[in-house]
Amino acid sequence: MKYLKIMINKIILASKSGVRKKILEDNGIACRVEPSNIDEDSFKKSLLKQNATPTIISKNLAELKAGTWRFTCTQTTVENCTDNNGVISDASNPSTNYIFLYTKDADGNVLTPDSSYWYKFTKQSYLTTQCNISSLYSPMCEGYATAYYNQQCSANALYDSGCSGYAAAYLSQQCESNQLYSTSCSGYAAAYLSQQCSANTLYNSACPGYDAAYLTQQCGLDTLYNSACEGYDAAYLTQQCGLDATYDETCTGYADANFEKQCGLDDLYSPGCAGYDQAFLTQQCSYNTQYDPQCNGYVEPVIENDIGDIGLGTDDFGAGDQGIMFGYATNETESFLPSPIHYSHEILKKLKEYRQEGYDFLLPDAKSQVSIQYVGGKPVRADQVVVSHQHKEGFVHSCVAPVKDAVRETMGDLIDNDTVWHINPTGNFCIGGPDGDTGLTGRKIIVDTYGGYAPHGGGAFSGKDPTKVDRSAAYMARWLAKNVVADNMADWCQIQLSYAIGVKEPTSIYIDSNGHNRTIQKYIEENIDLTPKGIIDRFDLFKFYGYSENCTYGHFGDRDVPWEKIGW
């Protein structure tokens, strides 16, 4: 192996430390001080930032101070040198006087210097070597600041405002933190809407709760804005009452205003109306010119000795007797009957179904009575229910359950927990029918009509032929009232007809309803024949054979009889 011997003449101390120099001299070692002039503090700080250990820091500082020894062949004809120049890769001191040097060529092959050639040795700074490899090796490297800046920008465009892509990255960062930072942020529109809605629910119709807030706002401006406004009903009532005191019975001045209104519509509304007397005279005269000497066409009466049999009326179908007949209808039930009598009949019909379906302890005779509570003219609940039902001996208590079931099935929600029940209140009811309650004529006039809800003239129906206006005129009055209500001319209507024996036309017609009474009366007078013959012909009463069916469930309601038909 080729080698180069170099005599060690002296030690070079690359440190300004006086302590180190004294140690060497005290041991007989001559040295020459050549400090490296390295900024150790800056280098240490750089290494500490990289979390270097004290050992690593010491080794790096030593290498930095020692530098890297390079060799150059100084032979005149350098081509004869194995290597013209290179870096000393290793050095050893096998003896006291010599150092053996080993080099590397450009390809990294280990070489030894050629003998008999001269070489020049120079020292290159370790820092320079590392900086040549990477400008980021140390802050002392030339170009470090630029390289460090570029490194940080590559890692994070937000490192500095001068970084390429800083503006876009900053916008993205701010948008992530707050979508409202810029209108360019994704989701800005939705976030802005949410912000404005939080501040004011009325900002946009898309805001949650907008409809309710808008309603509240408008209601605050005008309670009549919507029927859902708090206080709407009271405000509306006040408004309508201000326009027309007759709008509702609760309006201030309703009574006086309604009286004036009704009198304006019909002078016959009340005897208190200013024109009542004259209107009543005119009305009666229109029915019968003989009513009063003031009537146009009045003729002094001629008294005849015989006007015919009171039982038959006159030969030309005058009324077979005098009397007053009433007809009534209301739209509060499907039968156009008042609720008490309507449900009384329906309960007995339902109990007949029960009896036919297997309740064999129930016998045919039964009667019912219902007390209805009204609020504002409308039925709201059943206050009391009375049912007396014939039964077999020993079954009085068995009647309770089917009777209650029939009532509940018939009356539905009108029955409540406060309804009072009276079922066979006297106890046993075993004897019924003709044996228990004899007779028909004149004994059932209230339950046969309207249950006392409307007036009754007192004349019975059953047992009389149609020439008797007790029967026929009562049927006509009911038919007239029912058709008035069915045509929505009024919610309820009561019609009174009166007749004189032997006189064909009624002596009076009186209509009481919540409709236009005068208009209704005029229509009836002009279009309906109210003579006994006219009534008999309209309903074909001489040929009607269903009178016996009226012995149960009354003469009026939903049964298939001529006077219950709807249609003028």
C-alpha positions, 0 to 999 in steps of 0.5 A, spaced: 500 500 500 502 506 498 502 511 503 505 518 505 509 519 511 508 526 515 512 528 521 508 531 526 512 537 528 507 541 532 499 541 535 494 546 532 489 548 537 483 551 534 481 554 540 482 560 544 481 557 551 487 558 555 486 552 559 486 547 554 493 551 551 496 550 558 494 543 559 498 541 553 504 545 554 504 542 562 505 536 558 510 538 554 506 538 547 508 544 543 502 547 540 500 553 535 493 557 537 489 558 530 482 559 532 476 557 527 472 563 528 466 559 528 460 563 531 458 557 536 452 560 540 448 561 533 450 554 531 448 551 538 441 555 537 440 552 530 441 545 533 437 546 539 431 547 535 432 541 532 432 537 539 439 535 538 442 532 544 449 535 548 453 529 545 451 531 538 452 538 539 459 537 541 461 532 535 458 537 530 461 543 534 468 539 533 467 537 526 465 544 524 472 547 528 476 542 525 473 543 518 475 538 512 482 537 510 482 537 502 489 535 498 492 537 492 497 534 488 503 539 487 507 535 482 509 539 476 506 534 471 500 532 475 497 527 470 502 522 473 498 523 480 493 518 481 489 523 484 490 530 483 485 532 489 480 530 493 478 529 501 482 526 506 477 520 508 481 517 514 487 518 517 491 514 522 497 514 527 500 508 527 507 510 530 509 516 533 512 520 527 507 518 521 500 519 519 497 515 514 492 518 509 487 515 505 483 518 500 477 517 495 477 518 488 471 522 484 467 515 484 468 514 491 473 509 491 479 509 497 485 510 494 492 512 497 497 517 495 502 516 491 509 515 493 514 520 491 509 525 490 508 532 493 501 534 496 498 540 498 493 540 504 488 545 505 482 545 510 475 547 508 470 549 513 465 544 515 459 549 515 461 550 508 461 543 506 454 542 509 451 549 506 453 547 499 449 540 501 443 544 503 442 552 505 437 550 510 443 546 514 444 553 518 442 560 519 449 562 517 448 559 510 448 563 505 441 563 502 438 560 508 433 566 509 430 565 502 430 557 503 427 557 510 422 562 507 420 557 501 420 551 506 415 554 510 411 557 504 411 550 501 409 547 508 403 552 509 401 558 505 399 562 511 406 562 513 407 569 510 402 574 506 408 574 501 407 566 500 404 564 493 397 562 494 396 566 501 390 569 499 386 563 497 389 559 503 387 565 508 380 566 505 379 558 506 381 559 513 377 565 515 371 561 511 372 555 516 372 559 522 366 564 520 362 563 513 360 570 514 367 572 513 366 574 506 361 573 500 365 568 497 365 563 502 361 557 501 355 557 505 355 564 506 348 565 503 345 560 508 349 563 514 347 570 512 340 568 512 340 564 519 344 570 522 338 575 520 333 570 522 336 570 529 336 577 529 329 578 526 324 572 525 321 576 520 327 578 516 325 573 510 319 568 509 324 562 509 326 564 517 323 558 521 317 561 525 316 566 520 309 565 519 307 565 527 311 571 528 308 575 522 301 573 524 303 576 531 305 582 528 299 583 524 295 581 530 298 586 534 297 592 528 289 589 527 286 584 532 281 583 526 287 581 521 286 573 522 281 569 526 287 566 529 288 572 533 288 573 540 281 577 542 279 576 534 272 574 536 271 579 541 273 585 536 269 582 531 263 582 535 265 589 537 266 591 529 259 588 527 255 590 533 258 597 531 255 596 524 249 593 526 246 593 533 242 587 531 248 582 529 248 579 535 243 578 541 249 581 546 250 587 542 249 593 546 242 596 544 240 589 541 233 589 543 231 596 541 235 595 534 232 588 533 225 591 534 225 597 530 228 592 524 223 587 525 218 592 525 221 595 519 220 588 515 214 587 518 209 591 521 205 585 524 212 583 528 209 586 534 203 590 537 208 595 539 210 596 532 207 603 529 204 600 523 201 594 527 194 596 527 193 598 520 197 592 518 193 587 522 187 590 519 189 589 512 191 582 513 185 580 516 181 583 511 185 580 506 183 573 509 176 575 510 172 581 507 167 580 513 172 581 518 171 588 519 166 593 516 173 597 514 175 592 510 174 593 502 168 589 500 165 588 506 158 586 506 153 587 511 151 579 513 145 576 512 143 571 517 141 564 515 136 560 519 140 554 517 148 553 515 148 546 515 151 541 520 156 543 525 159 536 524 160 537 516 161 544 515 158 547 509 156 544 502 162 547 499 167 545 504 168 550 509 172 548 515 168 543 519 170 546 526 173 552 528 180 552 531 187 554 531 192 549 529 200 550 529 206 547 525 213 547 527 220 545 524 227 547 526 234 545 523 237 542 529 235 535 527 235 531 521 227 530 522 226 538 523 223 536 530 226 539 536 231 535 539 227 533 546 221 530 542 226 528 536 230 524 541 224 521 545 222 518 538 228 515 536 230 512 543 223 508 542 225 506 535 232 503 537 228 500 543 224 496 538 230 494 534 233 491 541 226 488 543 226 484 536 233 482 536 233 478 542 231 482 548 225 478 549 224 480 556 222 487 553 214 488 552 211 493 546 209 499 551 214 504 552 215 511 553 220 516 553 222 523 555 228 527 554 230 534 557 235 538 553 240 543 555 240 549 550 246 554 550 245 560 545 239 557 542 243 550 540 242 543 544 249 542 547 247 536 552 242 531 555 240 534 562 235 528 564 233 522 560 226 518 562 224 512 560 219 507 562 219 500 559 214 495 559 217 488 561 216 481 563 215 480 571 221 480 575 225 483 569 225 490 572 232 491 573 234 488 567 231 494 563 237 498 565 242 496 561 239 496 554 235 502 555 242 506 557 245 503 551 239 505 546 240 512 549 247 512 548 247 509 541 241 514 539 244 521 543 251 520 542 255 526 545 249 529 548 250 524 554 255 526 559 257 524 566 252 529 569 246 526 565 241 524 570 237 517 569 230 515 570 229 508 568 222 505 570 222 510 576 216 507 579 219 500 579 215 494 575 211 496 569 208 489 567 201 492 565 201 496 558 197 497 552 190 498 552 189 495 559 194 500 562 192 506 559 185 506 555 184 510 549 187 514 544 183 520 541 185 527 545 190 523 549 196 524 546 196 531 542 203 533 545 207 527 544 204 527 537 206 533 535 212 537 538 213 535 545 211 542 548 216 545 544 211 549 540 204 551 542 198 546 540 191 549 539 188 543 543 184 539 538 186 532 537 188 528 531 186 521 531 179 519 530 177 525 526 176 525 518 180 530 514 174 535 514 176 537 521 182 542 520 184 539 527 187 534 523 188 537 516 190 544 518 195 541 523 198 537 517 198 543 513 202 548 518 207 542 519 208 541 512 209 549 510 214 550 516 218 544 514 219 547 507 220 554 509 226 551 514 228 546 508 229 551 503 233 555 508 229 561 509 229 560 516 233 556 521 226 555 525 219 557 523 212 556 527 206 557 523 199 559 526 193 557 522 186 559 524 179 557 521 172 559 523 166 553 522 163 553 515 169 558 512 173 556 507 179 560 507 183 561 514 181 567 518 188 568 520 195 566 518 201 568 523 208 566 522 214 566 527 221 565 525 228 568 525 227 569 517 223 574 513 216 573 515 212 577 511 216 574 505 214 567 507 207 569 508 206 573 502 209 566 498 204 562 502 198 566 501 199 567 493 201 559 492 198 555 497 191 553 497 189 553 505 182 551 504 180 544 507 179 542 500 185 544 498 189 541 504 185 534 502 187 534 495 194 536 496 195 530 501 190 526 498 187 525 505 181 521 503 185 516 500 191 515 505 190 509 509 196 510 514 193 514 519 194 508 524 201 508 523 201 515 527 199 511 533 206 511 535 212 515 534 208 521 533 205 524 527 211 528 525 218 526 523 221 522 518 216 517 517 213 516 509 207 521 510 205 526 505 205 532 510 212 530 511 215 531 504 220 536 502 218 540 496 213 546 494 
